[in-house]
Amino acid sequence: MACSDSSTAAHNAVKDYYGKVLSTTSDLKTSACSSRSAPHPLVCRIIKTIPSAVNDKFYGCGNPIPLGIEGKDVLDLGSGSGRDCYVAAALVGPQGSVTGVDMTDEQLQTARENIDAFGTTLGYTPKLKFVTGYIEELKAAGISDSSADICISNCVVNLSPNKPQVFTAVFNALRSGGELHFSDMYADRPVPASLLEHQILHGEGLSGALHTREFERIVTDIGFARPRVLAITRVDVYDSQLKQLVGDIEYYSVTYRLFKVRDASGSSAGYVATYLGTIAGHEDTYVLDVDNTFERGVPVSVSDSTGAVLLDSWLAPFFTIEKSSGSHDKVADISSAETLMKANTGCSANACR
């Protein structure tokens, strides 16, 4: 599908902002791209081995890379300088693959020219590549349907002029049981259309941030199971002029998990799930989302929607699942980001509870 004139203008504005206006993360005017939650220690160790040119141009707002993805095929939307792709390449190992999609030439150049050096550090040539394209048009960028196990994205979808098209493209690119594991900017209320034309607000992700309720409607209509919140942090706006423009709108960085499995929300059935402790880096405890934490070897009653994820997604090999005949009225299910925002709390995993 060809881009409309308005989409082209939006894309060009983002290209200019991230390719020419920003030089490093210190040029940003909000805290969105300086996540307050540290990545997993395993990820931190990998980041320290990535070439500085890649790290210096990292503009993400969260930590959207799951562990346990060895041998998986990973797709990164709006990969930028490639930092998350480099991390994912180390995690998937020599048998997995990572493809980054971005539209900004300056960022793509940085990402591509450091692959060989990183391969030397890894001790093998990673199946890592970066392609030019729009995240709304993944097929045009060479991304086939049902070609990815995991899709990641870090503070990029809010920049898109057509978010439903992005999520539809991702849904098509994912294999059955796949996951979109991503961090992005969200607003606690609808953002006025009058803010959409402001270049800095748009570049910083403020004017394009979806209201969480709208986001949930879009992705469930497409076919994803109900979104799961893994982490949520309030975003600070540093610039006084931007503060005045956005008024009372509160912004949050949210890390969501979207699974391409059946949506069993509302079912009265339930399961008992036992985590096997077989994900490297999560040997003792695995956090699925803010509502569901599993200790190794300890059976946990879960709702049917959570059971569907653990049975039918890429996480299935790491759990044993049994149907439960008991009542599950009080089993934790899925907290909405809107509810967590109203609590005005920044948290990750079961720290929200």
N, C-alpha and C positions, 0 to 999 in steps of 0.2 A: 504494500500500500504506500503510495507516495505521500510525503509530508505536505500538509496544508501550509499556506503562507504564514499563518499564526504559529504553527509548530516549528517551521523553519526559523522564524524570528526568535522563538524561545530557545531553540537549539543553539543558534549563533550567539545569543547573549551568554549562555552557559559556557560555550567554547571560549569566548573572550575572557570571561571572569576567571575560569580555572586554567586557561592557557596563557593569559597575558596579564591580568590584573593581580592574581595571587602568585607569589613566588614561593612562599613556605607557609606552614600552618600558622605562623605568628601574625600573618596579615589578616586573619579572619576576625570578624566583629562579634561573634557569639562563642559560647562554650560548646556548641554542638559537636565540633570536630576535635574536641579534646576530652574524650570520654573520661568520666570520673571513676569508672570501674576498671580495674586493671585486668588485662587478659589473663587467661590461665597461665601458670608458670611455664608449662611446656611451650605455649605460644610465645611467651616473652623470650624464652631462650632462642627460638627460631628468629624472632624479629631482630635480635642482636646480631645475627649472622647475615642479615639482608644488607645489600649495598646502601650506603647512606643517601645516595642520590634518590633512591626509591623511597626510603623512610621520610626524607625531608619534604616530600610533596604528597604526603598522606593526608587526606581531608575527610576521613571517616568520622562517624559519631557513635560508634559502638564496637562490639567484638563479635561479629556475626559469623564465626567459623566454628562449627561443631567438631569435637574430637571423635575418634572412632571411624574415620573416613578412609582408612587405608584401602587402596585399590579402587576407589570410587572415581567417577567422572564428575568434575565440578565446573560450574559455570558462574562467572562473576559479572554482574550487571554494573556498568559504569566503573570499570576496574581502575581507572585513573593511572597513577604511576605504578600500580601493580602490587602494592604491599600485601594485600590480602591474598592475591594469587600466589605470591611467593611463599607465604605461610602455608596455604593450602597445598602447594606443590610438595612441600616437605612432608606434610601430613599424609597425603595420598600415596607417597612413595613412588618407586619406579614403575609400578604396574598401573597406577591411576593417571588421570589426566586433568589439566586445568586450562580453561579457556577464558580469557578476559575480553569483554566487549566494551569499547569506549569510542567516543566520537571526536576526542580532542587530540590533535596531532602531537602537541608538545608533551602531553602525558604519555601517549603511546610510545613516543620515541624513548622516553626515560625507561618505560617498562621493558621495551624490547632489548635495549642495548646493554642491559645488566644481567640477562639470562645466563650467558656463558660463565660469568664470574660466580654466580650463585650455584651453577652446576658444579663448578670446581669445589665449592664449599661443601655441597651435598655429597660429592663423590660419585655422582652419576648425572647423566643428562636428563633433566626432568621433561616430561611431556607437558610443556608449558608454552602457550602461545597467546598472542594478543591480536585481536581482529578489529578493524575499523567498522563501526556501525552504530545504529541507534537501538536503544533497549526496547523501543516500541516495535521494532522490525527485526527480530532475531533471525527469522528465516533469510531475510535479505543479507544478513551478515554471515550467513553460512551455517547457522545453528539448526540442525535437523530436529524434527519432532522426536520425543522420547529418547533423547541422547544424553541427558544429564540425570545423575542420581541426586545431586545437591546443587542448589542455586544459592549463591550468596550475594549480598549487596550492602553497601555501607554509605548511607546518607546520600543516595542518588535518586531514588524514585520520586522524592519530593520535587526534583528539578524537572521532571517530565511534564510536558503539556498534555499528555494523554495517558493517565495512569491506568484506566481500565485496559487499554491496549497493552501496556507493559505486563500487567498481571496475567492477561490472556496468553501473551507470548510465552511467559514463563511456564504457565500451566501446560501448554503444548510441548515445551521443550523438556519438561520433566518426565521421567519414567513413572509408571504406576508405583506408588509407595515412596516417591521422591519428596523432597522438602525444599521450600524456599525459606532459608534461615537468614534473616536480614535485619539491619538496624536502619531506622529512618526517623525523620522529624515529623511530629504530629502536633496538632493544635487542640486545645480543650473546647473549641467552638469553631464554627465555620469562619474561614478567613474571607473578609470582604473582597469582592472582585476589584475594587479600586486599588488594592495593593499589588495586583498581579503585574503591573507594568513597571514597577520600581526595580531597577536593575540590581541594586545591592541586596534588597530584600529577597529577590528571586535567587540570586547567586548564593546567599547564605541559607537558603532553604526555607525562609520564613513565609513568603507569600504563597508558595506552592504546597505548604504542608496541609495534608488532609485532616479533617475532623475524624477522630477514631471511629465514630459511628458510621460515617460514610465509607471509610476504608473497609470495615467489617462487612458492610452490605455488598460492596463491589466484589470482594474476593470470594464470599460464599455464593454469590450469584454465578460466578465463573465456574465453581465446582470444588474449590478447596474446602477442607474441613474447617470448622470454626477456628479462628486465629488464637494462638497461645502466646502469652506474654512471658518472656524469659527475663527481661530487665527493663526498667523504666527510670529515667533520670530527668529532672527538670533542666531546661536549657536557659542559661543566663544570656541576656542581650547586653553587651558592653557599651555599645554606641548610644549616646543620649538621643540623637536625632531618630535613630531607628526605634528606640523605646517609645518615643512620642508617636511615631507612625503606627506601631502595632497596638498601642493602647493597653487594654486589659487582657488581651489574648495571652494565654500561657502556653509555652511550647515545651515539648518533651521529646527526648530521644528514647525511642522504644525499640527493643529487640524482640521481634516476632518470630514465631515458628508456624509456617503454613505447610500442612501435609496434603499430598495428593492421595487421600484415602477417603473411604466413605465417611460421611458425616453422621455420627450416631448420637449427636446431641439430642437430648429429650427422651432417649430410651430409658426404660426403667430397669434394664438388665445391668449386670455388672460383672467384673472379673477380679481375679486375684493375680497380681503380677509380682514376679520375683526377679530382681536384677542379679545377673550372673557375675558382675564385677569384671567383665572382660574388655572394657574400653580403657585403653591406655590413658592414664591421666585421671581417670575416674574409677580407680580400682575399688574404692570403698563406698562411694556415694555417687549417684547419678541424679542430676536435676533436669527433669523434663521441661518444667515451667514453674511459675510462681506458686502453683497449687500442688505440684506432684514431685516429691523427692523420694528416692529409693535408696535404701541401704543394702549392701551386698548380702544376698542370702535371706533377706527378711521379706516374707510375703506381705503385700500391701493390697488392700481393697481399692479398686479404681472404678470409675464410671465406665459405661459402655463406650463413650467417645474416646476416653483415654485408652481403653482396651483395644479399640479399633486401630489406633495409632501404633501401639506396641505390637499388635498382631500383623498388620498389613504394610507397615512402612519399612524403610531401610534399617530401623532399629530392632526389628524382630529377632535377629540372631543373638542379641544381648539380653533377652528376657525369656522366662518361661511364663506362659499365660494359661490360666484355667478359668473356665466359666464358674461363676459363683451363683449359688441358689439363694443367698441371703438378701436382705433388704439393703438398698444402697441410697436411700433418701439423703443420708448425711455425708456421703462420700464427696470429697472436693472434686469439682469439675473444672470449670474454666472461668477465671476472673477476667473481666473486660478491662482494657486500658483506661476507659472512661471512669470506671469505678476507682481505679488506682490513682488517677489524676485528681479526682475529687478528694481523695485522702491526702493529696498534696505531699506525696512521699516519693523519694527516689530510692529504688531498691532493686535487688536482683534476687532471683530464685525465691526460696522460702523466707527470705528476710522481709518480704512484703506481707507475710501473714501475721 
